[in-house]
Amino acid sequence: MLDVIAIQEILPHRYPFLLVDRVTSMTEGEEIVAYKNVSISEPVFQGHFPGHPIYPGVMILEGMAQAGGILALKSAGLSNEELKNKVIYFMSIDRAKFRNPVKPGDKLEYRISVIKLRKNLIVLDGKAYIDGTLACEAELKAMIMDK
């Protein structure tokens, strides 16, 4: 549905910190499904951990937040011009749980759904899966702000 070029029109993140490769489905105001292909070439694997590469939990949470940011910004009813002047700030990440490790070669699928949506505030239920197995879950809260 959205490739990396379209994602970069919405999010300000760039390499090496853009953690969403593609959006496969989205229902504005409700949910988004997106993914990141985790590669051994990720800079983070140089130090986490040599000889036993594990994708860091904070990177999983950031990827979930970025997917949630796409959903929030696209659900805010903004024109493409207005969207260019907005940024999303995450206020809290609650109840984060890491269920299974993520390794190089995994396709990390983010499934984010809206719990609460107001004009500039969104609360999200975030889950990340590897081959249908839950890897991480958290509740994310964010605000849309002017740049």
C-alpha positions as CSV (number, residue, x, y, z in Angstrom):
1,M,0.0,0.0,0.0
2,L,2.8,2.4,0.9
3,D,6.4,1.8,-0.2
4,V,9.5,3.4,1.4
5,I,9.3,6.5,-0.8
6,A,5.7,7.2,0.2
7,I,6.6,6.5,3.9
8,Q,9.4,9.2,3.6
9,E,6.7,11.7,2.5
10,I,5.0,11.2,5.9
11,L,7.8,10.5,8.4
12,P,10.9,12.6,8.8
13,H,13.1,9.6,9.7
14,R,15.9,8.6,7.3
15,Y,18.6,5.9,7.2
16,P,19.8,4.5,9.5
17,F,16.7,5.3,11.6
18,L,13.8,4.7,9.3
19,L,12.5,1.4,10.6
20,V,9.4,0.8,8.4
21,D,10.1,-0.7,4.9
22,R,6.5,-1.0,3.7
23,V,2.9,-0.5,4.8
24,T,0.8,-3.4,3.6
25,S,-2.6,-2.3,4.8
26,M,-4.1,0.7,6.6
27,T,-7.6,1.7,7.7
28,E,-7.3,5.4,8.8
29,G,-8.5,5.9,12.3
30,E,-8.4,2.2,13.0
31,E,-5.3,0.1,12.2
32,I,-2.1,-0.3,10.2
33,V,0.0,-3.3,9.2
34,A,3.6,-2.6,8.2
35,Y,6.9,-4.4,8.2
36,K,10.7,-4.1,8.5
37,N,13.1,-6.6,7.0
38,V,15.8,-7.1,9.6
39,S,19.2,-7.5,8.0
40,I,22.6,-8.4,9.4
41,S,23.8,-5.2,7.7
42,E,21.9,-3.1,10.3
43,P,24.5,-0.9,12.0
44,V,23.1,-1.9,15.4
45,F,24.4,-5.5,15.0
46,Q,28.0,-4.3,15.3
47,G,27.6,-4.1,19.0
48,H,24.3,-6.0,19.8
49,F,25.8,-8.6,20.2
50,P,28.9,-9.7,18.2
51,G,28.6,-13.4,17.5
52,H,25.0,-13.5,18.8
53,P,23.0,-10.8,16.9
54,I,19.7,-9.8,18.5
55,Y,17.7,-6.9,17.3
56,P,17.3,-4.5,20.3
57,G,14.0,-4.2,22.0
58,V,14.2,-0.4,21.8
59,M,14.5,-0.6,18.0
60,I,11.4,-2.8,17.9
61,L,9.5,-0.3,19.9
62,E,10.7,2.6,17.7
63,G,9.6,0.7,14.6
64,M,6.2,0.2,16.2
65,A,6.1,3.9,17.1
66,Q,7.0,4.9,13.5
67,A,4.2,2.7,12.1
68,G,1.9,4.2,14.6
69,G,3.1,7.6,13.6
70,I,2.1,6.9,10.0
71,L,-1.3,5.8,11.1
72,A,-1.8,8.9,13.4
73,L,-0.7,11.4,10.8
74,K,-2.8,9.8,8.0
75,S,-5.8,9.7,10.4
76,A,-5.6,13.3,11.4
77,G,-7.6,14.6,8.4
78,L,-4.7,16.8,7.2
79,S,-4.0,17.7,3.6
80,N,-0.6,16.7,2.1
81,E,0.5,20.4,2.5
82,E,-0.5,20.5,6.2
83,L,1.1,17.1,6.7
84,K,4.5,18.6,5.8
85,N,4.3,21.0,8.7
86,K,3.5,18.4,11.3
87,V,5.6,16.0,13.4
88,I,4.5,13.3,15.9
89,Y,6.0,13.1,19.4
90,F,5.6,9.9,21.5
91,M,4.7,10.8,25.0
92,S,4.7,7.3,26.6
93,I,5.3,3.7,25.9
94,D,3.5,1.5,28.5
95,R,3.2,-2.2,29.3
96,A,6.1,-3.1,26.9
97,K,6.8,-6.8,26.9
98,F,9.3,-8.7,24.8
99,R,8.1,-12.2,24.0
100,N,10.6,-13.6,21.5
101,P,14.0,-12.4,20.2
102,V,14.2,-10.9,16.7
103,K,17.2,-11.9,14.6
104,P,18.8,-11.0,11.3
105,G,16.8,-12.4,8.4
106,D,13.4,-12.0,10.3
107,K,10.6,-10.0,8.7
108,L,9.3,-7.9,11.6
109,E,5.6,-7.2,11.1
110,Y,4.0,-4.3,13.0
111,R,0.2,-4.5,13.7
112,I,-0.9,-1.3,15.3
113,S,-4.5,-0.5,16.2
114,V,-6.1,2.7,17.6
115,I,-7.4,2.6,21.2
116,K,-8.2,6.3,21.4
117,L,-8.1,9.0,18.7
118,R,-8.6,12.8,19.2
119,K,-7.7,15.6,17.0
120,N,-4.0,15.7,17.9
121,L,-3.7,12.8,20.5
122,I,-3.6,9.1,19.7
123,V,-3.3,6.0,21.9
124,L,-2.3,2.8,20.2
125,D,-2.1,-0.9,20.9
126,G,1.1,-2.1,19.2
127,K,2.2,-5.6,18.5
128,A,5.2,-6.9,16.5
129,Y,5.3,-10.4,15.1
130,I,7.8,-12.7,13.4
131,D,6.1,-15.4,11.2
132,G,2.9,-15.0,13.2
133,T,4.6,-15.3,16.6
134,L,4.3,-12.4,19.0
135,A,7.7,-10.8,19.5
136,C,6.8,-7.5,21.3
137,E,3.7,-5.7,22.5
138,A,3.2,-2.2,24.1
139,E,0.7,0.7,24.4
140,L,1.9,3.8,22.7
141,K,0.7,7.4,23.3
142,A,1.6,10.2,20.9
143,M,0.7,13.8,20.0
144,I,0.8,15.5,16.6
145,M,2.5,18.9,16.8
146,D,3.6,21.7,14.5
147,K,7.2,21.5,13.4
